[in-house]
């Protein structure tokens, strides 16, 4: 009788673990293809000097950034609010690329395509909102 109880407990635990792992896989992959296909548009830097804030929210990848523009040049890109995993190295690398090329249409960081695109889209949104 005791052996039967242990088998039921073991089966219950295994089923629970499978359900939890399955749920995690679904959550982590939800929106992945859509985010990988996200297009970063061109921006017009013919805008007044200032700090422009932009947000992008897409599934579990979200960012709010502040983009400083002076003399029609991007001077800095700072994270105002990080809603997803914060990776300072990723932010620094993308910010440097944006400043160097003066556009959010830069290459994504290898191994962080979706996180890169969420960050770049927030920058695009900041600069697009500045032209309205």
C-alpha positions as CSV (number, residue, x, y, z in Angstrom):
1,X,0.0,0.0,0.0
2,X,2.8,2.4,0.8
3,X,4.5,1.7,-2.5
4,X,1.3,2.7,-4.4
5,X,1.2,6.0,-2.5
6,X,4.8,6.8,-3.5
7,X,4.0,6.0,-7.1
8,X,1.0,8.3,-7.1
9,X,3.1,11.1,-5.5
10,X,5.9,10.5,-8.0
11,X,3.5,10.6,-10.9
12,X,1.9,13.8,-9.6
13,X,5.3,15.5,-9.2
14,X,6.4,14.5,-12.7
15,X,3.2,15.7,-14.2
16,X,3.5,19.0,-12.3
17,X,7.1,19.5,-13.5
18,X,6.2,18.8,-17.1
19,X,3.3,21.3,-16.9
20,X,5.5,24.0,-15.4
21,X,8.3,23.4,-18.0
22,X,5.7,23.4,-20.8
23,X,4.2,26.6,-19.6
24,X,7.6,28.2,-19.4
25,X,8.5,27.2,-22.9
26,X,5.2,28.6,-24.2
27,X,5.8,31.9,-22.3
28,X,9.4,32.3,-23.5
29,X,8.5,31.6,-27.1
30,X,5.3,33.7,-27.3
31,X,5.8,36.4,-29.8
32,X,9.3,35.4,-30.7
33,X,8.8,35.2,-34.4
34,X,6.9,38.5,-34.5
35,X,9.6,40.2,-32.6
36,X,12.4,38.8,-34.8
37,X,10.6,40.1,-37.8
38,X,10.2,43.6,-36.3
39,X,11.4,46.3,-38.7
40,X,13.2,49.3,-37.4
41,X,12.4,52.3,-39.5
42,X,14.4,55.3,-40.5
43,X,14.1,58.5,-38.5
44,X,14.4,62.2,-39.4
45,X,16.8,64.0,-37.1
46,X,15.5,67.4,-38.4
47,X,13.9,68.0,-35.0
48,X,14.5,70.6,-32.2
49,X,17.2,70.0,-29.7
50,X,15.9,68.1,-26.7
51,X,15.5,64.8,-24.9
52,X,12.9,62.6,-26.5
53,X,11.3,59.7,-24.6
54,X,10.1,56.6,-26.4
55,X,8.6,53.3,-25.3
56,X,8.2,49.9,-27.0
57,X,6.2,47.1,-25.5
58,X,6.1,43.8,-27.3
59,X,5.3,40.7,-25.4
60,X,7.9,40.3,-22.7
61,X,10.4,42.7,-24.4
62,X,9.8,46.3,-23.4
63,X,11.9,49.4,-22.9
64,X,11.5,53.1,-22.3
65,X,14.5,55.2,-23.5
66,X,15.5,58.9,-23.5
67,X,17.3,60.0,-26.6
68,X,19.2,63.3,-26.5
69,X,19.4,65.2,-29.8
70,X,21.4,68.4,-30.3
71,X,22.2,70.1,-33.7
72,X,20.3,67.3,-35.4
73,X,22.7,64.7,-34.0
74,X,22.0,61.9,-31.5
75,X,24.2,62.5,-28.5
76,X,23.1,59.8,-26.1
77,X,20.6,57.0,-25.6
78,X,19.7,56.2,-22.0
79,X,17.3,53.6,-20.5
80,X,14.6,55.3,-18.5
81,X,12.8,52.1,-17.6
82,X,13.7,48.6,-18.3
83,X,10.7,46.3,-18.3
84,X,12.5,43.2,-19.3
85,X,15.9,41.7,-18.6
86,X,18.5,44.5,-18.2
87,X,21.8,43.8,-19.9
88,X,24.0,46.9,-19.6
89,X,26.5,45.6,-22.1
90,X,23.7,45.2,-24.7
91,X,22.5,48.7,-24.0
92,X,26.0,50.2,-24.2
93,X,26.8,48.4,-27.5
94,X,23.5,49.4,-29.2
95,X,23.8,53.0,-27.9
96,X,27.3,53.3,-29.3
97,X,26.2,52.0,-32.7
98,X,23.2,54.4,-32.8
99,X,25.4,57.4,-31.9
100,X,28.1,56.4,-34.4
101,X,25.7,55.8,-37.3
102,X,23.1,58.4,-36.2
103,X,20.2,56.0,-36.7
104,X,18.4,53.2,-34.9
105,X,18.8,51.1,-38.0
106,X,21.9,49.4,-36.8
107,X,22.9,45.8,-36.6
108,X,21.5,43.9,-33.7
109,X,23.7,42.3,-31.1
110,X,24.4,38.6,-31.9
111,X,22.6,36.3,-29.6
112,X,20.2,39.1,-28.4
113,X,18.2,39.8,-31.6
114,X,14.9,40.3,-30.0
115,X,16.1,42.3,-27.0
116,X,18.1,44.5,-29.5
117,X,15.1,45.1,-31.6
118,X,12.9,46.1,-28.6
119,X,15.6,48.6,-27.6
120,X,16.0,49.9,-31.1
121,X,12.2,50.2,-31.6
122,X,12.0,52.3,-28.4
123,X,14.7,54.6,-29.8
124,X,12.8,54.9,-33.1
125,X,9.6,55.6,-31.3
126,X,11.3,58.4,-29.3
127,X,12.6,60.1,-32.4
128,X,9.4,59.6,-34.4
129,X,7.3,61.1,-31.6
130,X,9.7,64.1,-31.7
131,X,8.7,64.8,-35.3
132,X,5.0,64.9,-34.7
